[in-house]
């Protein structure tokens, strides 16, 4: 959710903080602010609205301070107003704090502090903890002692950064359930950020904090501690991607850039992992875990949103081709259902960011109940990547657009590689494996063919841009695509859309079909193609406006649909990659025509790190 950045060093902090916040704005954009520390004390500037409003306010001030923290907000506690914007300060204005997460016992602490005479100017849980730090700070003690003492009393998830004129020239950061890392710069520079995008312009050397860690950053370096007081060495890692990968690169929007990056992102997922002669896959992240995988008799997938849709595709793959039962669970529901996790079960967590709060909590619940855990994540060094027993990285590169595109197709391909790996060790013949390998190798070029339909899809969007509702239908492997297509349209164009299994249309949604209800039907040539043709007949009989996504000339649909979108043919398990891409482009162009904020849709954030 919210984005945090911190800087201490010889440069003016304000431009560094603004630069970092711009690269974190996809995490939240309700309000933004900075706290800057110099010899005159703390200067706090914050504004409701997007980052440009804050930037304009800062432009009028002489801000040469070399230490500061910044924040871009996705509102949880309190409306997106200036008083609720971060940073929050102590009553004397000598402590400032930014926060990502939710302090669950903030109200009880607020009541105690009110009784002590503290006053509050915001509705946020964050302000409560600033006052708690102030209350617990013993004169003469370092700031980190007061911060640690406060954090020992709070419950909930947090990533925080704190500065104070009472103990200048340092930043204290801490995390528990919300991502935070340290950037180790050069020439006396230290940085902090919610993710590497915040620091990559200055350093590629990062330190990932674990839950229950806090750290002290100074121009001399950093020290990392556990909340109970012991010093720990977390070690540093090198970020493998560069600054160019988080810039728009000539595209109008990140979403469009990331849609068009899919041929290269899919190649990156597969690079070095396909064994053509053996009809097999090489997955370094699981190669040392044969025992757990050999014992596996059932997989429970936990995920949210787009990743959940990818999990559904994975379920179909694994059951059909590897012959292993799979259940796909909403991560937000999993740990509250007392799900059955018998011996032989493996929990598989799917998350682009590797920080999704519900998915992380579900994975930890599974681990606590004694089952092996596996992660499929994109962000190297993320919490899910570090806390699962083993896993597979996507290597798809940073995804900045809030509406996930390349991560979804990369997740499908990663799950296909896992299916191939498991299948070849169970029921899949070498000939079947080779067929799948060949199909995977051809996939990036086939996606490029689909991307060539961009102009056609822009024209199609113009026909339907005034629609108020959409229905997406698919069967088998295409049902998750229907769900994902509907989600993309909702996210970026704000058009109500629903995805349904095509046969379920008759059990309610068919009542909505008329000339004002566009219906997208996923109809590639697969085992259920003729069934889908029958569903299209039912739609046509009720004057539905039908857009069909097909994988050949589809002569059976002549005169029965209003528009045909043709994608290449491949094996059924990989068709979801090809049928998804035109739906991404359709949603994008619908959003452009409707004038919405494509990369920063209202009320959404890229990574949901609070429950």
N, C-alpha and C positions, 0 to 999 in steps of 0.2 A: 504494500500500500504506500504509505508516505515515503518520501525520499529524504535522506539525511546526508549532509556533507560537512566535513570539517577540514580546516587548514591551519597549520602553524609553520612559519618559515620566513625567509627574507623578503618575499614578495608581498605586495598589497593583497590582503586576503579577499576583499570584496569581489574583484574580477574572477578569482579562482573559484569562490563559492558560487557565483552566478553561473559560471561555465559548468560546474558540476551539477547544479540544480537543473540547468537546461537539459542535461543528459539523463536526469532522473525524473523529469516532469511526467513521463509516462506512468510513474508510480502514483501520481495524484496531482491535481491541478486546481483544487478549490481555493487555495491561498498559499502564500509563500512569505518567508522572512529570513533575516540574518541577524546575528548578534556578533558585533565586532569589538575586540578588546585592545585598548592601547593604554598609554600612561594616564590618560584622562578618565579611564573607566570604561564601562560598557556602553556601546551604542546599539540600540535595537531598532530595526526598521522592518515592518511587516505590513502586508496588504492582502485584502481579500481579492479573489480573482486570479487570473493566470500570471505567470512569471513576468510577463511584460510590464504589468502594473508595478511590481516591485522594482524592476530594473529602472523604470522611469523615476521612481521615488529616490533610488540610490544615486541616480545621475546628478542630483542637485546637491549632494553632500561631499565634502572632502574626506574620503575614506581611504587612508593609507595604512590602516592597522594591519599588522602581520599575523594576527590570530583571530579566528572566528569560526562560527558554525552556521549552517543554513538548513532550511527545511522547505519542502513542498508538500502540501497536505491533501490527503483524501479523508474527508471528515468522517469520524466515528462518533465521538462524544462532543456535541455542540455543533451548531450550524456553521457553514463556511463564512464567518464574519471576521472582521479585523481583530476584535478582542479574542476570538478563539484561534486565530492564526498563531503559529509558532515563530520564533521562540517565546517561551513564557519565562517570567522573571520573578525573583523574590521581591518582598515588599520594599526593600531598600534599593532594588534595582541593581544589586551587585552579583547576582547569580542568574545565568540564563541557561535554558535547557530546551532541546528539541527531542522529539519522541516519535517513534513508530510502534504501534501496538495498542494494547488496551490493559490498563491497570484495573483488575477486577474488583479490588477492595478499596478503590479510591474514595467512594462515598463514606465509608466508615472512617477512613483517615481524615477526610474533609471535616467530618463532624468533630473529631478530636481536636483538629487544628482551629476550628472556629471557637471552640471552648477555650483555647489558648490565646485567642485574640487576633488570629490571622484573618485577613479579608481576601476575598476572591473577586476577580474582575472578569473571569471567563467561565464557561460551562465545561471546560475540558478536564479530563483526568490528569493531564500532564501538569497543569498548574499546581495541583495538589502535591505532586511529588517534589516540585521545586520548593514549595514551602516546607515540606518535610525535610529536605536536605538542609534548608536554612535552620530549621528548628533543632536538628541534630548536630549541627556543626559546632564543634568545640573550638573556641578561640585558640589560635596557634597551631591547630592540627591541619594537615594538608587536606585539600578539597576531596581527594579520592577516598579518604576515610569517611567523610560525611556522606558521600554518594553511596559507598558500599553499605554503610549502616542503614541508609534509607531503603536500598534495594533488598536488604534482608527482611524488611517489614512488608514489602508489597507482594501481591499475587497477580499473575497474569503474564502477558507477553510484552516484551519491549526490546527495542534498540534505541539507545539514547546517546546524546553527546551533551556535555556540560562544560561551560566556561565560567570563570568568576574573576572579578577584580580583586577579591580578597586573597586569591592565590593565582596570580597572573602567569602568563607564558606557559600554560599547559591546557590540554583538553583531556577530559575524562570521558571515555566511551564504555558502554556495556551492552550486553545482549542476553536475551533469554526468549527464545521463540521467534524473534524477528531478526532478519539478517543484518549483519554489520561486519565490515572488514576494515583493516588498516592498510593504507598505502605507504610504503617505505620509499620516500623520495631521495633527492640528492641535495647536497650542500645545505643541510640543516632543515630540509622540508619533510614534514609528516602530514599525512592526509587520512581522512576517514570517509567512508561512504556506505550507503545501503547495498551497493553492488559495485563491481569494477568499473562500470561506465562512468562513475563519478570521479575516478582518479586516473583513468587510463591516459589522459592527456599529459600527465606528469610522471607517471611511473607504471611499470608493469609488474613490480614486485609487491605482492599483497600478502597479508596475514589474515586468515579466516578465524574469527573468534568463535568459540564454542558457547553453548548455553551455559550460563552461570559464570562467564568470564567478564572481567572489566580490565581496562587498560588505561595507562597514563601516557599521553603523547606530549613530547617536548621537542625543541629544536635539536636536542641531543639524541633522540631516538624514542623508543617505546619500551614499556614494561607491562607485562600481562600477568594478571592475578586471577585466582578463583575467589568467589564471594566470601568463602570461609577464611580467606587471608593468605593462602599459600601462593607463592609466585610460580608461574608455569611458562614453559617455552613452547609456543605454538608453531614456530617455524614459518618460513615464507614460501610462497609459490609464485611462479611466473605466469601471468596472463598470456594466453597464446594468440588472441586476436588483437587487431590494431584499431587505431582511432577511425580509420576510413570505414570500417565495418559498422560503425554506429552513426555515420553521416548519411544523408539522403542520396548522395552520389548522383545528383542531377534529376532524380525523380521528384514529383510534386509532393508525394507523401511516403512515409515509411511503409505503410501498408502495401502500396503498389510496388515499391522496391522489393519488399520481402516476398510478394507473390512472384515477381520475376526472378528472384534469387533461387527459386525452388529447384531448377535443374542442377545448379551447383551445390545446393545444400543436400540434395539427395545423393549426389556423387560423393560428398564428404561423409555422409552416414555410412556408405558402403565401402569407402576406400580401404583397401587392404583386408577386407572382411569376407570376400567371396572366394570360394575354392571351387573353380569351375569343373575340373576333372572329377573331384570327389562328390560334386553336387551338394556342397556343405558350406557352412559359415564358420569363420574364425572370430570369436568374441573374447578379446583379452580380459574383459572385466569379469567373466564367469569361468574362465578356463581352469581355475584352481578350485572350483566348487562342484566337482563331479558328484561327490557324495550327496550333497543337498539335492542336486538336480536328479540324481538317480532315485532318491527316496520320494521324490515329488509325485503325488497322486492327484493333486487338485491345486488350482491356482485361484486365489482371490485377488482381483485387480481393484485398487482404490485410486480414484482420481476425481477431478472436478472439471466442469465445463468442457472445453474442447478436448482436453486430455481424456475425459471420460468417454467421449465419442471415439477417440482413438482406441481406448480400451475395449469398446464393443467390437471394433474391427478385429482387434487382437483375439478376442474371445472366439469369433467365428473361425479365424485362422487356426488357432491352437486346437480347437475341438475337431475341425475337419481334417487338418493335415498332420497334427501331432497326436491326436486322439487322447487328449487329456482334458478333463472337465474344468471349466472356467466359470467363475461368477464375477460379474463386474458390479462393484458397489460405489455409490456416491460416498466419497470419503467423509463428507459432512454427516452422514447417517451411520456409517460403519461402526464407530466405537460406542454408539448409543443403543445398538440393536442386540448386543450380546450375541454376535454372529458365531456360528460354529466353526472353530478352527481346530479340527482334529489332526492327529498325527498324519504326516504326509502332505499337509497343506503348506503352500508357499504364498506369501503376500507380495504382490507386485505393485509398487507405487509409480505412477506416471505423473510427471510434472515438468513443464518447460523450465520454470525458474528453479526448481528444486527447493523452493521455500514456501510453497502453498501451505497455509496453516492447517487446513483440514486434512490434507493428504499427509502432511508430516505427523499430525496427531494420530491418524489411522495407522500409519506405519509403525509408530511407537507402541500403539496398543497391540498390534500384532506381535511385535518383538517381545513385549512384556508377557504375552501369552505363549511364548516359546516356539513360534514358527519362524523359519528363515525369511528374510526380507530381501527383496531385490528392487532396485530403482532403475527407471528409464527417465533420464533427465538430460537437459541441454546445458545447464550452467555448471561448468567444472568447478569443483570445490564447494558447491552448495550444500546445505544441511542434509537434504535427503541423500545426496551422493555420498556424503561422509558417514551418515548414520546407518544406511542399509548395509547388509552383509556383503552384497556384491551388486553389480549392475552393468548397464550399458549407457554410454554417453552418446548423444545424438551428433555432436560436432557440427550443428547446423549454423553456428555463429549467432551473434546477438540478435534478438528479436525485439524491436523497439515499439512497433505498432501495437496498440492495446489489443486489437482483434488478432488473435493468433492465426497464422497462415502457414508459413514454412515449417513451424514446429509441428503442426498437425500431420502434414504429409511425411515429415521426418520420423515422427513417432510411429506411423504406420509401417514405414520401411524398417525401422529398428525392431518392431514387433515381428515383422516378416523374417528378419534375420534370426531372431530368437526362435521363432517357429521352425525355421529350417534347421537350426542347430538341434533343437529338441526332437523334431520329427525324424531326423536322420539317425538318432540314437534309439528310436523306438519303432515306428511303423513305416517310415518313408523310404522307398527304394532309391537307389542312386539315380535312376532315370527320372523319377519324380523330382529329386533334388536338383538335377541338372536343368530340368525344365524351369524350375523356380529361379535358379541362378540366372539363366538366360533372360527370363522376363524381368528380373531386377536390373540386370545390366542395361536393358533397352529402355528402362523407365525414364531416366532423365531426358533422353532425346524425345520421347513421346510427350513428356510434359512441355517441352519446347514447342511441339506441334500445337498443343492446346493453347499455349500463350499467344500463338499467332492468331487466335480468334478474338483478340482483345478488341479490335475495332467493331467486329460483329456484335460482341457483347455490350459495347458502349451503345450501339444503336438499339439493341434490344432493351436496355435499361431505359432509354428514352420513351419507349412504348408504354412502360409500366411504372414510371416514376411517380405517378399520382395515385397508385394503388394504396389502399389502407390495410389490406390483409393479404397474406400469401400462405399457401399450403405446399409443403414439400413431401413427396411420397417416394418410398423405395422399399424393396424387399431384399431379404438376405443381406449380403454385404453392403447393399445400397441403403438399407435403413439407417445406419449411423451417418451416412453421407447426407440423407434427408435432414436429420437432426442438426448436423453441422452447418448445412446450407441455411437452414432457418435461423440458427444462432447468429451466423455472420450478418444476415440481413437485419436482424433485430439490433445487433450491437452497433452497427455503423450507420444505418439509414433510419432507425427508429420506426420501422414498419413492423407491425405485429405479424409474426410468422410462426407456424407450427410445423414440426416434422412428425410424420406418422408412418407406421408400416402400411404399405399400400392396401393390403387386404382389410386392415382395420378401418379404412375410410368408410366402409359400409356400416360401421358400428358407431355412427354419430357424426363425424365431420362431413359426410356427404350432404347433410342438411344445409351446409353453408355454401354449397356449390351453385354459382350462378355466373352471369356474364361479368360481374364485378370482382370475382375471386380468381386471380391467376393461380395456377397450379403447376409447380415444377415436378416432373415425374422423372426419376432416375430409371432409364430403360436400356442399359447396355445389353449386348447379346450374352446372356448367361443362362444358368439352369432354370431360372424363373421368368425368363423373358416373356413367354407366351401368357403367363399369368398377369404380368404387368400390362401387356397389350389389352387384356380383358378389362383391367382396371381403367385404362384410358378410354375404352369404349363406354364404360359407365359414366365417366366424367363428361365425355362428349355428348351423351344423351341428355345431360342436364345443363348444357350450354356453358360448360367450363372453358376457360381460356387456358390452353395447355402449352407449356414449354417442355419438350422432351429432350433429355440428354441421352444420346444413343452412341453406339460404338461401331456402326456401319451405316449403310444407306437406309436401313429400317423400312423396307417397302411396305411392311404390314401397317405402317402408321400413316401412309399417304392419305391425305384428306381428313385425318382424324386429330391432328395436332396443329396448333397455330404456328409453332416455331420448333425447329430442330437444331440442337447443338451436337455436333459430331466430334467425338474423341476417338483416339486410336483403340484398337482391341488389344487386350492382354489377358493373362490368366485371371479368373474371377477374384482371387484374393488380393490382387493389386489394382483392380479396376477402381476402388475407392480413391486412390491417389489421382487418377485421371478425371474422374467425374467430379471431384471436389474443386479442382482448379477453376473451371468456368463459373461455379457458384461463388467463389471468392471474388472473381472479376465482376460478376453481376452485382454483388453486394456493394463493391467499391464504387462502381459507376452510378448505381442508384443513390448512394450517399452523396457523391459529388453533385449530381443533378438536384438533389434535395437541399444542398447547402449545409450539410452537417459537418462537424469536426471529425474527420475520418480517423486521425491518429489518436485523438483524445476524446472519445465519445463521452457524452454526459454521464455522470454518476459511476463511471467505470474506472478501474485501475488495472495495470498490467499484472501485477502479482498480488494476490489476496493473502496477506500475511497476518490477518487477524481473523478470529473465528466469528 
